[in-house]
Amino acid sequence: MTKLVEWFESGFTREFYAQILLLPLLLVAAFGFISVGIIAFRVYNFNDCQDAAEELKQQIEEAKEDLKRKGFKFDS
């Protein structure tokens, strides 16, 4: 690793050595904050579909009735 540093050493790397070492950590932190922000925004804007929920409940009841006619017994 030291040989690689010797090859790429310049005035820029010497001047900003601490910032270069912290850059990966800062990039991971920025990625995390952006990801949390996007997830929070999408959860906040998530649509509540009452019509679809009612339709799904109706389909579940129809499926239960169909299974009862075919001999399936429900516990509850």
Backbone as a printed PyTorch tensor [residue, N CA C, xyz], in Angstrom:
tensor([[[  0.8190,  -1.1910,   0.0000],
         [  0.0000,   0.0000,   0.0000],
         [  0.8670,   1.2600,   0.0000]],

        [[  1.9840,   1.2240,   0.7130],
         [  2.8340,   2.4140,   0.7610],
         [  3.4360,   2.7150,  -0.6010]],

        [[  3.7260,   1.6720,  -1.3840],
         [  4.2690,   1.8860,  -2.7240],
         [  3.2370,   2.6020,  -3.5980]],

        [[  1.9810,   2.2200,  -3.4640],
         [  0.9140,   2.8720,  -4.2170],
         [  0.7950,   4.3410,  -3.8260]],

        [[  0.8980,   4.6250,  -2.5410],
         [  0.8300,   6.0100,  -2.0680],
         [  2.0090,   6.8060,  -2.6030]],

        [[  3.1750,   6.1830,  -2.6780],
         [  4.3450,   6.8750,  -3.2190],
         [  4.1360,   7.2390,  -4.6870]],

        [[  3.5000,   6.3750,  -5.4410],
         [  3.2830,   6.6320,  -6.8610],
         [  2.2950,   7.7720,  -7.0840]],

        [[  1.2740,   7.8270,  -6.2620],
         [  0.2220,   8.8210,  -6.4590],
         [  0.3770,  10.0550,  -5.5830]],

        [[  1.4660,  10.1740,  -4.8900],
         [  1.6530,  11.3090,  -3.9970],
         [  1.9030,  12.5780,  -4.8140]],

        [[  1.1890,  13.6140,  -4.4470],
         [  1.3610,  14.9070,  -5.1070],
         [  1.0460,  15.9940,  -4.0950]],

        [[  1.1120,  17.2260,  -4.5360],
         [  0.7820,  18.3420,  -3.6560],
         [ -0.6710,  18.2860,  -3.2030]],

        [[ -1.5290,  17.8620,  -4.1050],
         [ -2.9540,  17.7610,  -3.7720],
         [ -3.1970,  16.7250,  -2.6840]],

        [[ -2.5930,  15.5420,  -2.8210],
         [ -2.8240,  14.4890,  -1.8240],
         [ -2.2070,  14.8450,  -0.4790]],

        [[ -1.0920,  15.5430,  -0.4960],
         [ -0.4950,  15.9610,   0.7820],
         [ -1.3210,  17.0480,   1.4590]],

        [[ -1.8730,  17.9400,   0.6740],
         [ -2.6360,  19.0530,   1.2400],
         [ -3.9900,  18.5990,   1.7930]],

        [[ -4.6260,  17.6460,   1.1340],
         [ -5.9670,  17.2050,   1.5240],
         [ -5.9760,  15.7630,   2.0250]],

        [[ -4.9270,  15.3430,   2.7000],
         [ -4.7850,  13.9500,   3.1330],
         [ -5.9180,  13.5290,   4.0720]],

        [[ -6.2380,  14.3470,   5.0690],
         [ -7.2900,  13.9940,   6.0310],
         [ -8.6510,  13.9190,   5.3420]],

        [[ -8.9220,  14.8450,   4.4340],
         [-10.2040,  14.8330,   3.7360],
         [-10.3290,  13.6130,   2.8280]],

        [[ -9.2280,  13.2310,   2.2110],
         [ -9.2440,  12.0540,   1.3410],
         [ -9.5120,  10.7970,   2.1590]],

        [[ -8.9440,  10.7160,   3.3520],
         [ -9.1860,   9.5510,   4.2010],
         [-10.6320,   9.4900,   4.6810]],

        [[-11.2460,  10.6390,   4.9230],
         [-12.6260,  10.6730,   5.4160],
         [-13.6720,  10.5910,   4.3060]],

        [[-13.2640,  10.7520,   3.0670],
         [-14.2050,  10.7850,   1.9560],
         [-15.0880,   9.5330,   1.8610]],

        [[-14.5670,   8.3120,   1.9580],
         [-15.4600,   7.1420,   1.8900],
         [-16.5080,   7.1300,   2.9990]],

        [[-16.1110,   7.5160,   4.2010],
         [-17.0610,   7.5660,   5.3110],
         [-18.1480,   8.6060,   5.0460]],

        [[-17.7660,   9.7480,   4.5350],
         [-18.7410,  10.7930,   4.2280],
         [-19.6820,  10.3710,   3.1030]],

        [[-19.1580,   9.6640,   2.1130],
         [-20.0080,   9.1910,   1.0200],
         [-21.0250,   8.1630,   1.5050]],

        [[-20.6040,   7.2540,   2.3760],
         [-21.5350,   6.2630,   2.9300],
         [-22.6010,   6.9570,   3.7750]],

        [[-22.2040,   7.9280,   4.5790],
         [-23.1650,   8.6680,   5.4020],
         [-24.1510,   9.4350,   4.5210]],

        [[-23.6640,  10.0690,   3.4720],
         [-24.5490,  10.8050,   2.5610],
         [-25.5250,   9.8560,   1.8760]],

        [[-25.0320,   8.7070,   1.4470],
         [-25.9050,   7.7070,   0.8270],
         [-26.9930,   7.2700,   1.8000]],

        [[-26.6320,   7.0560,   3.0620],
         [-27.6050,   6.6540,   4.0740],
         [-28.6570,   7.7170,   4.3060]],

        [[-28.2400,   8.9730,   4.4380],
         [-29.1980,  10.0590,   4.6630],
         [-30.1400,  10.2320,   3.4750]],

        [[-29.5940,  10.1510,   2.2810],
         [-30.4310,  10.2860,   1.0910],
         [-31.4160,   9.1280,   0.9990]],

        [[-30.9610,   7.9150,   1.3000],
         [-31.8470,   6.7530,   1.2600],
         [-32.9770,   6.8820,   2.2670]],

        [[-32.6560,   7.2870,   3.4830],
         [-33.6870,   7.4730,   4.5080],
         [-34.6630,   8.5680,   4.0800]],

        [[-34.1620,   9.6290,   3.5040],
         [-35.0310,  10.7020,   3.0270],
         [-35.9860,  10.2410,   1.9400]],

        [[-35.4800,   9.4740,   0.9900],
         [-36.3250,   8.9690,  -0.0940],
         [-37.3870,   8.0240,   0.4510]],

        [[-36.9950,   7.1250,   1.3460],
         [-37.9560,   6.1860,   1.9300],
         [-39.0190,   6.9360,   2.7270]],

        [[-38.6170,   7.9030,   3.5270],
         [-39.5810,   8.6780,   4.3130],
         [-40.5400,   9.4420,   3.4000]],

        [[-40.0390,  10.0250,   2.3340],
         [-40.8830,  10.7600,   1.3930],
         [-41.8980,   9.8380,   0.7310]],

        [[-41.4630,   8.6630,   0.3230],
         [-42.3720,   7.7360,  -0.3540],
         [-43.3980,   7.1390,   0.6010]],

        [[-43.0160,   6.9080,   1.8460],
         [-43.9900,   6.4380,   2.8380],
         [-45.0140,   7.5340,   3.1080]],

        [[-44.5740,   8.7640,   3.2030],
         [-45.4750,   9.8950,   3.4460],
         [-46.4800,  10.0580,   2.3040]],

        [[-46.0480,   9.8300,   1.0790],
         [-46.9070,  10.0080,  -0.0920],
         [-47.6120,   8.7330,  -0.5330]],

        [[-47.5460,   7.6920,   0.2700],
         [-48.1590,   6.4160,  -0.1010],
         [-49.6730,   6.5760,  -0.1610]],

        [[-50.2640,   6.1310,  -1.2410],
         [-51.7120,   6.2800,  -1.4290],
         [-52.4720,   5.2290,  -0.6370]],

        [[-53.6060,   5.6450,  -0.0780],
         [-54.4890,   4.7460,   0.6450],
         [-55.6680,   4.4320,  -0.2760]],

        [[-55.7620,   3.2110,  -0.7450],
         [-56.7710,   2.8380,  -1.7310],
         [-57.9230,   2.1150,  -1.0400]],

        [[-58.9330,   2.8590,  -0.6270],
         [-60.0810,   2.2720,   0.0650],
         [-60.8860,   1.3680,  -0.8610]],

        [[-61.0660,   1.7680,  -2.1100],
         [-61.8370,   0.9530,  -3.0530],
         [-61.1670,  -0.3940,  -3.2830]],

        [[-59.8640,  -0.3790,  -3.4480],
         [-59.1300,  -1.6250,  -3.6650],
         [-59.1850,  -2.5050,  -2.4220]],

        [[-59.1450,  -1.8970,  -1.2380],
         [-59.2210,  -2.6720,   0.0000],
         [-60.5800,  -3.3470,   0.1290]],

        [[-61.6490,  -2.6290,  -0.1940],
         [-62.9950,  -3.2160,  -0.1340],
         [-63.1410,  -4.3440,  -1.1530]],

        [[-62.6120,  -4.1380,  -2.3430],
         [-62.6730,  -5.1720,  -3.3720],
         [-61.9090,  -6.4140,  -2.9360]],

        [[-60.7630,  -6.2260,  -2.3220],
         [-59.9720,  -7.3570,  -1.8450],
         [-60.7100,  -8.1090,  -0.7430]],

        [[-61.3490,  -7.3890,   0.1860],
         [-62.1310,  -8.0460,   1.2430],
         [-63.2700,  -8.8620,   0.6460]],

        [[-63.9280,  -8.3170,  -0.3660],
         [-65.0160,  -9.0310,  -1.0260],
         [-64.4930, -10.3010,  -1.7000]],

        [[-63.3580, -10.2090,  -2.3600],
         [-62.7800, -11.3770,  -3.0130],
         [-62.3800, -12.4360,  -1.9960]],

        [[-61.8890, -12.0220,  -0.8370],
         [-61.5240, -12.9720,   0.2180],
         [-62.7640, -13.7010,   0.7110]],

        [[-63.8500, -12.9690,   0.9250],
         [-65.1000, -13.5970,   1.3680],
         [-65.6190, -14.5700,   0.3160]],

        [[-65.5540, -14.1960,  -0.9560],
         [-65.9830, -15.0910,  -2.0300],
         [-65.1270, -16.3510,  -2.0620]],

        [[-63.8340, -16.2020,  -1.8590],
         [-62.9410, -17.3640,  -1.8560],
         [-63.2430, -18.2720,  -0.6730]],

        [[-63.5310, -17.6870,   0.4970],
         [-63.8790, -18.4960,   1.6700],
         [-65.1630, -19.2810,   1.4230]],

        [[-66.1690, -18.6200,   0.8500],
         [-67.4270, -19.3010,   0.5570],
         [-67.2070, -20.4320,  -0.4370]],

        [[-66.3960, -20.1840,  -1.4510],
         [-66.1010, -21.2100,  -2.4480],
         [-65.3840, -22.3950,  -1.8080]],

        [[-64.4430, -22.1290,  -0.9290],
         [-63.7230, -23.2150,  -0.2670],
         [-64.6290, -23.9850,   0.6850]],

        [[-65.5500, -23.2960,   1.3550],
         [-66.4990, -23.9800,   2.2430],
         [-67.3760, -24.9270,   1.4480]],

        [[-67.8180, -24.4950,   0.2580],
         [-68.6370, -25.3610,  -0.5960],
         [-67.8610, -26.5910,  -1.0510]],

        [[-66.5390, -26.4540,  -1.1570],
         [-65.7140, -27.5770,  -1.5960],
         [-65.2700, -28.4510,  -0.4360]],

        [[-65.6630, -28.0970,   0.8030],
         [-65.3780, -28.9470,   1.9450],
         [-64.2590, -28.4800,   2.8510]],

        [[-63.6920, -27.3470,   2.6050],
         [-62.6190, -26.8380,   3.4630],
         [-63.2280, -26.2480,   4.7220]],

        [[-62.6430, -26.5580,   5.8780],
         [-63.1550, -26.0540,   7.1530],
         [-62.1690, -25.0490,   7.7300]],

        [[-62.6700, -23.8650,   8.1190],
         [-61.8530, -22.8100,   8.7030],
         [-61.8790, -22.9220,  10.2110]],

        [[-60.7740, -22.5960,  10.8850],
         [-60.6960, -22.6460,  12.3420],
         [-61.4550, -21.4930,  12.9750]],

        [[-61.3840, -20.3280,  12.3950],
         [-62.0280, -19.1680,  13.0300],
         [-63.3590, -18.8480,  12.4160]]])
